[in-house]
Amino acid sequence: MQFFDPSILQSGQYHDWLVQGLILSLQLTASSFVVALPFGAVLAVMRTSSFALLRAIASTVIEAIRNVPLLAHLLFWYFAFPELLPENAREFLYAHNPEAVCAVIALSLYSGVHMAEDIRSGIRAVPASQLEAARSLGLGRLASVRLVLLPQAMRAATPPLLSQTVNLWKDTSVATVIGAAELMYQAARVETASFRSVEAFTFATLAYVTVSLLISFAAWLFQRRYPVRPA
């Protein structure tokens, strides 16, 4: 038997499986990022609020989520969460790719709390005089945060947020434990069906490395084009 047969990666059923897994992994990453970023921003604003109750709620949520392994989150949202739903909602979930939906929920929450800490660092990097100036111009507190504070904080936090996106991309591989047909699931499927483990996992490895490097390169370009200026 040939040690490495690249033909199965170029065309055919196994190629299709691997490409489908890659596409789903990218979709999980994009969907989770779209949810995680605003979730993290809200938590970061609450964490830096002058109201003690908001700070306490945000701190509790962040610590409760980030101190539980991602695997436990995935298993909870896939096995336990549907049982807590009304019957109609549970049937609707089961009819619409529950593995991917639950994976997005778990990944969004897990990544969101880590992004919250990056955004909070960005908020702390913005001089307090910026918010004071916005208030003196007649903007309300929420408008000042939305229009003045957050844009500057997000710019400062973009490089670490892109690093968190790399982690999010790699974390999608854990979704295989709940049966989400992402890249690792499909690589294992190809290996089981064909016994060509070298080819299957080489494809998966190269895919993870390539996408991770592309995101890291984007972070480098952004940091070079928009360097963070000292306050």
C-alpha positions as CSV (number, residue, x, y, z in Angstrom):
1,M,0.0,0.0,0.0
2,Q,1.3,3.5,-0.9
3,F,2.3,5.4,2.2
4,F,0.7,8.7,1.1
5,D,-1.8,8.9,-1.7
6,P,-2.6,12.5,-2.5
7,S,-5.3,11.5,-5.0
8,I,-7.9,11.0,-2.2
9,L,-7.4,14.6,-1.2
10,Q,-7.9,15.9,-4.7
11,S,-11.2,14.4,-5.7
12,G,-13.7,11.7,-4.9
13,Q,-15.9,11.0,-1.9
14,Y,-13.2,11.4,0.8
15,H,-12.2,14.7,-0.7
16,D,-15.8,15.9,-0.5
17,W,-16.2,14.8,3.1
18,L,-13.1,16.7,4.1
19,V,-14.1,19.9,2.3
20,Q,-17.6,19.7,3.8
21,G,-15.9,19.4,7.3
22,L,-13.7,22.4,6.5
23,I,-16.7,24.5,5.4
24,L,-18.6,23.6,8.5
25,S,-15.6,24.5,10.7
26,L,-15.4,27.9,9.0
27,Q,-19.1,28.4,9.5
28,L,-18.9,27.5,13.2
29,T,-16.0,30.0,13.6
30,A,-17.8,32.8,11.8
31,S,-21.2,32.2,13.5
32,S,-19.6,32.0,16.9
33,F,-17.5,35.1,16.4
34,V,-20.6,37.1,15.3
35,V,-22.3,36.2,18.6
36,A,-19.2,36.2,20.9
37,L,-18.0,39.7,19.9
38,P,-21.1,41.7,21.0
39,F,-21.5,39.4,24.0
40,G,-18.0,40.1,25.1
41,A,-18.4,43.9,24.4
42,V,-21.5,44.0,26.6
43,L,-19.7,42.1,29.4
44,A,-16.7,44.4,29.1
45,V,-18.8,47.5,29.4
46,M,-20.6,46.1,32.4
47,R,-17.3,45.0,34.0
48,T,-16.0,48.6,33.8
49,S,-19.3,50.2,34.8
50,S,-19.5,52.5,37.8
51,F,-22.5,50.5,39.1
52,A,-21.4,47.7,41.5
53,L,-24.3,45.5,40.6
54,L,-23.4,45.4,36.9
55,R,-19.8,44.8,37.7
56,A,-20.8,41.9,39.9
57,I,-23.1,40.3,37.3
58,A,-20.4,40.6,34.6
59,S,-17.7,39.2,36.8
60,T,-19.9,36.3,37.9
61,V,-20.8,35.4,34.3
62,I,-17.2,35.6,33.1
63,E,-15.8,33.5,35.9
64,A,-18.6,31.0,35.7
65,I,-18.0,30.4,32.0
66,R,-14.3,30.6,31.6
67,N,-13.5,28.3,34.6
68,V,-15.4,25.4,33.0
69,P,-13.7,23.4,30.2
70,L,-15.1,23.9,26.7
71,L,-15.8,20.2,26.5
72,A,-18.1,20.5,29.5
73,H,-19.9,23.4,27.9
74,L,-20.4,21.4,24.7
75,L,-21.8,18.4,26.5
76,F,-24.1,20.6,28.7
77,W,-25.6,22.5,25.7
78,Y,-26.0,19.4,23.6
79,F,-27.4,16.9,26.2
80,A,-28.8,19.0,29.0
81,F,-30.0,22.2,27.5
82,P,-32.6,20.7,25.1
83,E,-34.2,18.9,28.0
84,L,-34.9,22.2,29.7
85,L,-36.8,23.6,26.6
86,P,-40.5,23.3,26.0
87,E,-41.4,20.3,23.8
88,N,-42.1,22.4,20.7
89,A,-38.8,24.3,21.1
90,R,-37.0,21.0,21.6
91,E,-38.5,19.5,18.5
92,F,-37.6,22.6,16.5
93,L,-34.0,22.4,17.7
94,Y,-33.7,18.7,16.9
95,A,-35.0,19.3,13.4
96,H,-32.4,22.0,12.6
97,N,-28.9,20.5,13.0
98,P,-28.8,20.5,16.8
99,E,-25.1,19.6,16.8
100,A,-24.1,22.8,15.0
101,V,-26.5,25.0,16.9
102,C,-25.3,23.7,20.3
103,A,-21.7,24.0,19.2
104,V,-22.2,27.7,18.2
105,I,-23.8,28.4,21.6
106,A,-21.0,26.8,23.6
107,L,-18.2,28.3,21.5
108,S,-19.9,31.8,21.5
109,L,-20.2,31.9,25.3
110,Y,-16.7,30.4,25.9
111,S,-15.0,32.8,23.4
112,G,-17.2,35.7,24.4
113,V,-16.0,35.8,28.0
114,H,-12.3,35.7,26.8
115,M,-13.0,38.5,24.3
116,A,-14.6,40.5,27.1
117,E,-11.3,40.6,29.0
118,D,-9.5,41.8,25.8
119,I,-12.1,44.5,25.2
120,R,-12.0,45.5,28.9
121,S,-8.2,46.0,28.5
122,G,-9.0,48.2,25.4
123,I,-11.4,50.2,27.4
124,R,-8.9,50.8,30.2
125,A,-6.4,52.0,27.5
126,V,-8.7,54.8,26.5
127,P,-8.1,58.0,28.6
128,A,-10.9,58.8,31.0
129,S,-10.9,62.3,29.6
130,Q,-12.4,61.0,26.4
131,L,-15.6,59.9,28.1
132,E,-15.6,63.1,30.2
133,A,-15.3,65.2,27.0
134,A,-18.2,63.3,25.4
135,R,-20.4,63.9,28.4
136,S,-19.5,67.6,28.5
137,L,-20.7,67.8,24.9
138,G,-24.1,66.7,25.9
139,L,-23.9,63.0,25.1
140,G,-25.6,60.6,27.5
141,R,-23.7,57.8,29.1
142,L,-24.8,55.1,26.7
143,A,-24.2,57.3,23.7
144,S,-20.7,58.2,25.0
145,V,-19.8,54.6,25.5
146,R,-21.2,53.6,22.1
147,L,-19.9,56.5,20.0
148,V,-16.7,57.5,21.8
149,L,-15.4,54.8,24.2
150,L,-16.1,51.5,22.4
151,P,-14.7,52.5,18.9
152,Q,-11.4,53.5,20.5
153,A,-11.3,50.4,22.8
154,M,-12.1,48.1,19.9
155,R,-9.3,49.5,17.9
156,A,-6.8,48.9,20.7
157,A,-8.3,45.4,21.4
158,T,-8.3,44.2,17.7
159,P,-5.0,42.4,17.8
160,P,-5.8,40.3,20.9
161,L,-9.3,39.8,19.6
162,L,-7.9,38.3,16.4
163,S,-5.7,36.1,18.5
164,Q,-8.8,34.9,20.3
165,T,-10.3,34.2,16.9
166,V,-7.5,31.8,16.2
167,N,-8.3,30.0,19.4
168,L,-12.0,30.0,18.4
169,W,-11.1,28.5,15.0
170,K,-9.0,25.7,16.7
171,D,-11.7,25.1,19.4
172,T,-14.2,24.2,16.7
173,S,-12.4,20.8,16.6
174,V,-13.8,20.0,20.0
175,A,-17.3,20.0,18.6
176,T,-16.6,16.5,17.2
177,V,-17.5,15.1,20.6
178,I,-21.2,16.0,20.1
179,G,-21.3,14.7,16.5
180,A,-20.9,18.1,14.6
181,A,-19.6,17.1,11.2
182,E,-16.7,19.6,11.3
183,L,-13.2,19.0,10.0
184,M,-11.9,16.7,12.7
185,Y,-15.1,14.6,12.6
186,Q,-14.8,14.2,8.8
187,A,-11.1,13.4,9.0
188,A,-11.9,10.6,11.5
189,R,-14.7,9.5,9.2
190,V,-12.3,9.3,6.2
191,E,-9.8,7.4,8.4
192,T,-12.4,4.9,9.5
193,A,-13.8,4.3,6.0
194,S,-10.5,4.1,4.1
195,F,-7.8,3.4,6.8
196,R,-5.9,6.4,5.2
197,S,-5.1,8.2,8.4
198,V,-2.0,10.0,7.1
199,E,-3.9,11.7,4.3
200,A,-7.0,12.5,6.3
201,F,-5.2,14.1,9.2
202,T,-2.6,15.8,7.0
203,F,-5.5,17.6,5.3
204,A,-6.9,18.6,8.7
205,T,-3.6,19.7,10.0
206,L,-2.8,21.8,7.0
207,A,-6.3,23.4,7.1
208,Y,-5.9,24.4,10.7
209,V,-2.4,25.7,10.2
210,T,-3.4,27.7,7.1
211,V,-6.5,29.4,8.5
212,S,-4.7,30.1,11.8
213,L,-1.8,31.7,9.9
214,L,-4.1,33.8,7.8
215,I,-5.9,35.2,10.9
216,S,-2.5,35.9,12.6
217,F,-1.3,37.6,9.4
218,A,-4.4,39.8,9.4
219,A,-3.7,40.7,13.1
220,W,-0.1,41.6,12.1
221,L,-1.3,43.8,9.2
222,F,-3.8,45.6,11.4
223,Q,-1.3,46.3,14.1
224,R,1.2,47.6,11.5
225,R,-1.4,49.8,9.8
226,Y,-3.1,51.0,13.0
227,P,-0.5,50.9,15.8
228,V,-1.9,51.6,19.2
229,R,-0.8,55.0,20.3
230,P,0.1,55.7,23.9
231,A,-2.5,57.7,25.9
